[in-house]
Amino acid sequence: MDRRKFLQSLSLAAALPLARMRSALAAMPTMKITRIRAYAPPDANPLFAQSNTVVTVETSAGITGVGEGGFADTLKQCAGRLIGQDPQYIEHLWQDMSRAFFYPPGRELEHALGALDLALWDIRGKVLSLPLHELLGGKTRNFVELYPTIGNAVPGITPDMSVKERAQRTIAAGYRAWRMDAASLGRSGVYNTRERVLQVYEDAVQAREGVGKNGDWCVDFHQRFDLIDAVRCAGLIEPLAPLFVEDPVRTEMFNMDLPKMRRMTNVPIAAGEEWGNKWDFNPLVENHDIDYVRATLPNVGGITEMMKIAAICETHDVGLIPHFTGPIATAALAGCLCTFSGPLLMEYNYGATKQSWLPVALDFKDGKLWPNERPGLGVELDMRPLKRILEVTTYNSERAQYYTRPDGSITNW
């Protein structure tokens, strides 16, 4: 083959996925969203941050998208804005759900909005017969590295083991890092900060010994410390080279205290599991006051918003370390995060366990999560164990609190 023909063949090969997508889009059926339902699984999680409410978005073409998050009362308002709409216009529908009501969405509403957004992306993947990562531009990595949210999640580890032994076994199981918290006392008790700071240091010594000289370990401060105690604790453990310190101060104090802490310690900082959108994260990312963003799905408002946050992080060379979430959203994370080119690690709490209501979802092996090649999010539901808690079939005809520009795009009211 001569050089010209070889180059032409390369161009043709590169164009094939794009041509396939264009062909599928041209043949895309005209669809309307007809019904939205929400279900509580048998192991329903009452916490917004880890809500595993199952959401389905049904269409007139017989294609159903699956999402996860929110609760009946927070899903109802946004779901009503989708009835009768074309599900292919994901960004426009996101803007509508976010801006149609008087108050900007708070964290609980963003969580519900995110669940619906996941389902819209699932529909698109099923229509085009493409996995999520191909919809978003393709993979930049083969798998997502993980750390278990609690050390006991690794088979063979028991709570009575030392920190050192648990750390050793976690790394041996294939996980990237061992994670510990800031010397917890359980769900209640008197937390003497000064005494606990010293205990964190002692635990950190064991963690470093457990993961070895070149291994990784991290610690979650759980927002327990005031700034000065967070700085003191970070200073004590700094020689032990933690991969990061998570949420060192209260979320409400992030924009005030994290810039100060950045200038008072060299320990990498990860923050933001309770935050909601790109406007929250942008100042800290832009000023390099954090090293890792803890944004996750569906909390930030879904895949649509997650990819914008990822773009901001890429622009400023800041990594992503998403907080753990429900299993459907975790499958979505694997699909979208493997397209991110920057530093990446994910908190994970499922191991190889499968939920009775979700026979197909997570591709986990040897401490790593692998993006799947199934259409959309790549999850399959068993509806039998699920309890329906919401059904929406009527358009929410309340007057939208926004205007549109002459070109049809949404602007504020």
N, C-alpha and C positions, 0 to 999 in steps of 0.2 A: 504493500500500500504506500503510495507516495505521500509526501508531507501534506499537500492540500486535502487529499481525501481523508487522511487521518484527522486533521483538524475539523473537517466537516463532520466526521463521525462523532467526535467529541462534542461538538455543538449540538448535534441531533440528540445525543444521549442526555445532555444537560437539559434540553428543552422538553424531553418526554414527560417528566412529572408535571411541569407547568401546563403542557398541552393537555395532559390527562385531566388536570383540575379544571381547565377552561372548558373542555368538552363536557365534563360532569356538571359544571355550573350552567352551561347552555341548556342541558337537559334537565335541570333542576325543576321538580314539579312546583306548580303554584300551590302554596300552602298557606293556611291560616291556623293560628293556635286556637284550639277548640275547648280544651279543658286542662286545668292544672289541679293536681292532687298532691297532698302531703300525707306521709305515713310515719307512724312511730314504730321503730323496730323493737324486738323483744328486749334488747339491751339499750333502750333509749337513754341518751346522755342528757341530763338536765342543764348542762353548762353550755352557754352560748359558744364559748371558745372551741369546744369539741362536739358541738351538736351533730348528731347523726340522723336527724330527721331526713327521711327520703322524700325527694320531690320528683314528680313526673310532669312533663309538659307534653301534652298530646296535640297532634296536628291532624288536619283534614286529609293529609296524604297517608295516614296510618303509621307515621314514624313518630316514636315517642322518645324524648330526651330525658335523661336521668341526671338529677343533681342532688345536692345534700347541704343541709344547714337550715338555720332559722327555726321558728316555731309557728304554729298556726296563726297566732295573732300578728306576727310580724310579716309573715308571707302573704297574708290576704290582700293587703293594700297594693303591694307591687304586682302580685299575680293578676289582679284585676286590670292592670294597665296593659297586659299582654294579650288578653282574649281578643280574637279577631285580627291580630297583627301577623305580619309575615315574619317567621322566625329567622330568616336569613339576615335581617338587618340588625345584627347583634349590637353594634356600637350605638346605633340610634335608639334601640330599645333600652340599652343601659342608661343613656342620657335621660330618656323619658322617665324611667323608674326612679332615677336619682333626683330629678329636678321638678317632677310633676306636683309635688306637695309643698306646703308652705315652709316647713323646716327642712334644712339640709339633712340628709340621712345621718343619724347617729350610728354608733357601732352595731347596735342590735339590728337596725334596718339594713345596714350594709351587709351584714351576715346573711340575711334573707335574700337580698338582692343578688348576692353572690351565688346562692344556691340556684336561683333561677338562671343566672348567667351560665353556670356550669351545664345546665340542661340544654340551653341554646347551642352551646358549642358541641354537645353530644349529638344534637340533631344534625348539625352541619357535617360532622364527621361521618354519621350514618348515611346521609344523603350522598356524600362524595366517596364513600367507602374508603376513608382515610383515617389513620390514627391521629390523635391530637397533635403529636409532635410534627407531623407532616403538614397539618393545617397551619402551624406556626412557623414554618420555615425549615424544619428538619433538625435532627439531633446534632449537638456539638460534643456530646459525651455518650459513652456506651451504657452507663448506669449512674445511679444517684447514690453517693456515699451517705451513710447513716450513723447516728448514734442512738442507742435506746434511751427513751425518756426516763426509765428507771432500770437500775442494774439488774433487778430481779427478773426482768423480762427475758433474759438470756437463759436458755435451758441449762440446768445444772447449777445455777446460782441460787443461793438461799440467803435470807436476810441476816442470818447469824454469821455469815462469812465476813472477814475483814474487808476494808475498802481495797487494800492491795490485791487480795485474791479475786474480788469481784472485777476489778479493773483488768487483771491479767486474763480472766476468762472471757471478758467482753471483747478484748482485742483478738484473742485466739479464735473467737467465733466469726471473725471477719468484719466486725464493725470498725469504722474509722476511729472513733474516740470513745472514751469512758466519760460519762456525765455523772456528776454528783450535785447535790444541792448544798445550801449554806447551813449545814449542821441542824437539820430540822429536828423538832421534838414531837412530831405527829401533828394532828390537826388542831390541837389546843395545848396550852401550857404557857409558862412564863419564859419568854425569850430574852435572856440577859445578853444584850448585844455585845458588850465587851468580852464576856466569857465565851460567847459563841464565835466571835472572830478568831480567838485563839484555837478553838476546836476546828474551825475551817482550815486553819494552817496545818494542824496535825493531820487532818484528813487528806489535805493536798499533798503532804509528804508521802503518804501511802499511795495516793493516786499516781504520783510520778514514778514511784518504785514499781507499781503494778504495770503501767503501760510501757515502762522501759525508757531508756535514754532518748530514743527517737519517736516514741509513741505520743499520742495526743490525748489530752484530758481537758475537761471544761467544768465550770461551776456556775450554777444558777443562784444568784443572790436573792432572787424572789422579791425584789423591791423592799427588803426588810430594813435596809440601812439608810440612815441619813447620810448626806454627802460625805461628811468627815470620816464616818465609820466605814463607808464604802471605799474611800481612798486608803484608809489605814489597812483594811483587809486586802485590797488589791496590792498594796505595797509589800505586805508580808508574803504573799504567794507569788509575787512577780519572779523571783529567782527560780521558781519551779516551772516556769514557762507554760502557763495554761494556754490552750488554744484560744479561749475567750472567756470573759466574765459576762454573764447574762443578766440583764435588767438590774443593774447595781443600785438604782434609786427608784423611787415611785414614778410611775408613768406620768403623773401630773407634773412632775418636776423635770422631765427629760430635757425640754428645750432650755431650761435654766441651768440645770446641774451637770448634764453630760458634757457640754462644752468645757466647763470648769474641770471636770474629772479628767477629760482627755489631756488637759495641760498639766495634770498633777500625777499622772501614772502612764506607764508604757504598756500596761496590760491591754490586749485587744478587747473591745467592747461590742457586745451584741445586744440589740434592744428592739422592742416593738411588737411583741406578740399580741398585745392588747390594743394596738393602734388600728386605724382603719383605711387610710387611703394615701395617695401620692403626696397630697398637700401636708399630711402629718410628717411623712418621712423626709421630704425634700430638704428642709434646712439642715438637718443633721447629716444627711448624705453629702450635700453640696459643700459643707464646711469640713468634711471628714472628721466629724465628732463621734461617729461610730464606724466600726469596721465591718459589721455584718447587720443586715436588716432581717428582722424576724417575721416579716409579713408572711401570711399563709392563706390558704383557701378553706372556706369561702369568705373568711373574715374581711378581707380587703375589698370585697365587692365582686369577687369572681375572677375568672381567667382574664377577662378584658382589662381589669384594673391591675392584676398581678403582673402582666407583661409590660405595662407602663412603668410600674415600680422597678421591674427588672432593667428596663432601659435606662432609668435614672441611675441605678446602681452601676450599670456598665459604663455610663458616661464618666463616673467618678471613681471607678475601680474599687467599688465596695461590694462585698460578697453577700450572698443570700443564705440564711439558715432558718428555714420556715419552722414554725412551731408545729407540733403534731396536731392532727385533726381527725375527722371521721374517715372511714375507709374509702368511700367514694371520692371524697375530696383528695385523699392521699393518692389515689390512682390518677386523678387529674394533675396533682402536683408532679408526679413522675413524668407525665406527658409534657407539661409545659416547662418544667425546670431543666429538662435535658436539652432544651434549646438555648439555655442561658450560657454565655461563654465565660463568665467570671467565676470566682471562687464559690463553691457550693457545698453545703452539707445539710442534711435534713434530720430533724428529731423524729423518732419513729417508735411506735409502741405496740405493734401487732405481731412482730416476728413472723412465723409461718402460719399463724392461726387464721382460719377462715370463719366468717360469720355465717350462721345458718341461712340467713336471708340474702346472702351475697356470695353465691357459689363461685363466681368469676369476678376478680377485681385486681388483686395485688400480685405482682410477679416478684417474689422475694426469694433470695438465695444467698447464703454465705455472708449475711450481714449487709446486703446491698439490695436496692430496689431497681428493677429493670423496667424501662418503658415498654409497653406492650404494642403489638402491631394490629390490634383489633380496632374496628371503626369507632370514632368518637372517643369517649373516655375508656372504652374497653371493659365496661362492667356489665354484669348480667344479674338481674334480680330474681329472687324467688318470692313472689307476692304473698304466699300463704302465711308466713309468720308476721306479716306487717299489718298494723292496725291503722285504718284511715282516720285522719284527724282533720282534714280540710279538703273541700272541693270547691273550685271556682270555675264557673262557666259563663259568667256575665261580665261584660266590660265595665270597668270602673269609670263611670261617666262624669265624675266630679270634674268641675272646671280645672283644667291643668293650670298650674301656677307658673307657666312660662310662655314666652313668645317664640316665634320662629323668624329667622332672617329671611330676606327675599329668596335665598337659594334653598330654603326648607330646613336648614340646620337649626338646632334649638339654642335659644339664648334665654336669659333669665327674665322673669316677670317683673 
